[in-house]
Amino acid sequence: MLPVVAAGALAVLTAMQHSDSLREISLQTLTGPKPEPITGVASVIDGDTIEIDGQRVRFNGIDAPESKQYCDDAKGFEYPCGRRSAEALDSFLAASRPVQCTFVTWDRYHRFVGDCRRADSASVAAWMVEHGQALDWPRYSNGAYAPQQAKAKAAKLGLWAGKFDAPWDWRASHGDGSAPASQPLGIMSHKLVAQSGGLSCEPRRYCSQISSCEDAQWYLHNCTWGGKLDRDGDGVACETLC
């Protein structure tokens, strides 16, 4: 019994020491010197996060759709709004490099949270919200981007053209979307979806959203989700159209 008790005491002591170590690291993070601004060419992680020279930077005061998030467009068709937001960010940053981010705080994932601007001084967060690719996040922004959001909503730009869940609500209902993406999206090296003759692999929920038998077969054979249109597995999609 004594060795068991000793082992338990050692485990408790180790845990206490580890806890003290974590507390010390956290305290150093909060009280340490304020990081200098980060400047460089950014890799886009998602619509509100970039990486510069190995350091993740989360934009302060806004929230963009998650990488795996889908929204409905003006016609009720699903589209990958998370990736669309990231693509918009990538194009915006590419127009005036490098980007510079001024430190605000650290988040729980130890990401540098900052206010970022392009080389021409354009605010990245303001542009994303004004073009409907991200939302003002009052919890952290105190409404700083509310005017830009009102403009985007009135003009039905980006997310506001259709229906969507606020990113913070989407994360709450999708446990696997709560942690930040681990890799850049690589959106500069390939297209978002396969396209041919005006058709695109943006997901369709029902055969009622498909215009013809020919289109349905194209989706079946060219899109990863096309099998959903062939419910009986006979190789013919949307048989009511054929």
C-alpha positions in Angstrom: 0.0 0.0 0.0 2.9 2.4 0.8 4.3 2.4 -2.7 0.9 3.2 -4.1 0.5 6.1 -1.7 3.9 7.4 -2.5 3.2 7.1 -6.2 0.0 9.1 -5.8 1.8 11.8 -3.8 4.4 12.0 -6.5 1.7 12.4 -9.2 0.0 15.1 -7.2 3.3 16.9 -6.7 4.1 16.6 -10.4 0.7 18.0 -11.4 1.1 20.9 -9.0 4.5 21.7 -10.4 3.1 21.5 -14.0 0.2 23.7 -13.0 2.6 26.2 -11.5 4.7 26.1 -14.7 1.7 26.8 -16.9 0.6 29.6 -14.6 4.1 31.1 -14.8 4.1 30.8 -18.6 0.6 32.4 -18.7 1.8 35.2 -16.4 4.9 35.8 -18.5 2.7 36.0 -21.6 0.4 38.6 -20.0 3.1 40.7 -18.3 6.0 40.3 -20.7 7.1 42.9 -23.2 4.5 43.8 -25.9 5.5 42.1 -29.2 6.6 44.3 -32.0 4.4 44.7 -35.1 4.7 41.8 -37.5 5.3 42.6 -41.1 5.6 40.2 -44.1 3.8 38.3 -46.9 0.9 36.5 -45.4 -0.4 32.9 -45.9 -4.1 32.8 -45.5 -5.4 30.3 -42.9 -9.0 31.4 -43.1 -11.1 34.6 -43.4 -9.9 36.0 -40.1 -6.5 34.4 -39.6 -3.2 34.6 -41.5 0.4 33.4 -40.9 3.5 35.5 -41.3 6.9 33.9 -40.8 5.4 31.0 -38.8 3.4 33.3 -36.5 -0.4 32.9 -36.5 -2.2 36.2 -36.5 -5.9 36.5 -35.7 -7.6 39.7 -36.8 -9.0 41.6 -33.8 -12.7 42.4 -33.6 -14.1 40.3 -36.5 -15.2 36.8 -37.1 -15.3 35.0 -40.5 -17.0 31.8 -41.5 -15.0 28.7 -40.6 -13.1 26.8 -43.3 -15.7 23.9 -43.3 -18.7 26.2 -43.1 -21.4 26.4 -45.8 -24.0 29.1 -46.2 -27.0 29.6 -48.6 -26.7 32.0 -51.5 -29.4 34.3 -52.8 -31.0 31.4 -54.7 -30.9 29.0 -51.7 -28.0 27.0 -53.0 -25.3 25.9 -50.6 -21.8 27.3 -51.1 -18.5 27.1 -49.1 -18.7 30.5 -47.5 -15.6 29.8 -45.3 -13.4 29.2 -48.3 -15.0 32.0 -50.2 -14.1 34.4 -47.4 -10.5 33.1 -47.4 -10.3 33.6 -51.1 -11.5 37.2 -50.8 -8.9 37.9 -48.1 -6.2 36.4 -50.2 -7.0 38.6 -53.2 -7.3 41.7 -51.0 -3.9 41.1 -49.4 -2.2 40.3 -52.7 -3.1 43.7 -54.1 -0.8 45.6 -51.7 2.0 43.7 -50.0 3.3 43.3 -47.3 0.8 43.3 -44.5 1.6 44.7 -41.1 -0.1 43.6 -37.9 0.0 45.6 -34.6 -0.3 43.5 -31.4 -3.5 43.7 -29.3 -3.5 40.6 -27.2 -3.0 36.8 -27.2 -5.9 34.4 -27.6 -6.4 31.0 -26.0 -4.6 29.3 -28.8 -1.6 31.6 -28.3 -2.3 33.3 -31.6 -1.1 36.9 -31.9 -4.4 39.0 -32.1 -3.8 42.2 -34.0 -5.0 45.0 -36.1 -3.6 44.4 -39.6 -3.2 46.8 -42.6 -1.9 46.3 -46.1 1.1 48.2 -47.4 -1.3 51.0 -48.6 -2.7 51.3 -45.0 -6.1 49.8 -45.9 -7.5 48.1 -42.8 -7.9 44.3 -43.4 -10.7 43.8 -40.9 -12.7 46.8 -42.0 -12.5 45.7 -45.7 -13.6 42.1 -44.8 -16.6 43.3 -42.9 -17.5 46.0 -45.5 -17.5 43.4 -48.3 -19.6 40.9 -46.3 -16.8 38.4 -46.0 -16.7 38.6 -42.1 -18.8 39.9 -39.3 -18.2 42.6 -36.7 -17.7 40.7 -33.4 -19.2 42.9 -30.7 -17.8 40.7 -27.9 -14.3 41.9 -28.9 -14.8 44.9 -31.2 -17.2 47.0 -29.1 -19.0 47.6 -32.4 -15.9 49.1 -34.1 -17.0 47.6 -37.5 -20.7 48.0 -37.1 -20.9 50.8 -39.7 -19.1 48.7 -42.3 -21.4 45.8 -41.5 -24.5 47.9 -41.9 -23.3 48.9 -45.4 -22.6 45.3 -46.4 -26.0 44.2 -45.1 -27.8 47.0 -46.9 -26.1 46.2 -50.2 -26.5 42.4 -49.7 -22.8 41.8 -50.2 -21.1 38.5 -49.5 -22.7 36.6 -46.7 -25.6 39.1 -46.6 -26.8 38.0 -50.1 -28.3 34.8 -48.6 -28.6 33.0 -45.3 -25.9 32.1 -42.9 -25.1 31.2 -39.3 -22.8 33.6 -37.5 -19.4 31.9 -37.2 -19.6 31.9 -33.4 -23.0 30.1 -33.6 -21.7 27.7 -36.2 -18.8 26.7 -34.0 -21.1 26.2 -31.0 -23.0 23.6 -33.0 -20.0 22.0 -34.7 -17.5 20.7 -32.2 -14.9 19.9 -34.8 -14.9 23.5 -36.0 -14.0 25.0 -32.6 -10.2 24.8 -33.0 -8.3 26.9 -35.5 -7.3 25.4 -38.8 -3.9 23.7 -38.7 -2.8 24.4 -42.3 -3.0 27.3 -44.7 -5.8 26.7 -47.3 -3.4 26.8 -50.2 -6.1 28.7 -52.1 -3.5 30.4 -54.4 -2.5 27.1 -56.0 -5.9 25.7 -57.0 -9.5 26.7 -57.8 -12.2 26.4 -55.2 -14.3 24.0 -57.2 -14.3 22.1 -60.5 -16.1 24.0 -63.2 -17.2 23.1 -66.7 -19.5 24.8 -69.2 -21.0 27.1 -66.6 -21.5 24.2 -64.1 -19.7 24.2 -60.7 -19.3 21.8 -57.9 -20.9 24.0 -55.3 -23.2 21.6 -53.4 -26.9 21.2 -54.3 -29.2 19.7 -51.6 -32.0 18.4 -53.8 -32.7 17.3 -57.3 -35.2 20.1 -57.4 -32.3 22.5 -57.5 -30.9 20.8 -60.7 -32.1 22.1 -64.0 -31.7 19.1 -66.3 -30.8 15.4 -66.5 -27.6 16.3 -68.3 -26.5 18.6 -65.5 -27.4 16.0 -62.9 -25.1 13.4 -64.6 -22.3 15.9 -64.7 -22.6 16.5 -61.0 -22.7 12.8 -60.4 -19.5 12.1 -62.2 -17.5 15.3 -61.5 -18.3 16.3 -58.0 -17.4 14.6 -54.7 -20.9 15.1 -53.4 -22.6 14.0 -56.6 -23.4 10.5 -55.3 -26.1 12.1 -53.0 -28.1 12.7 -56.2 -28.2 9.0 -57.0 -30.1 7.7 -54.0 -30.7 4.2 -55.3 -27.1 3.8 -56.5 -28.0 2.7 -60.0 -25.7 5.2 -61.7 -28.4 7.6 -62.8 -28.8 10.9 -60.8 -32.1 12.6 -60.4 -34.1 10.1 -62.3 -37.2 12.3 -62.3 -35.4 14.6 -64.7 -34.2 11.8 -67.0 
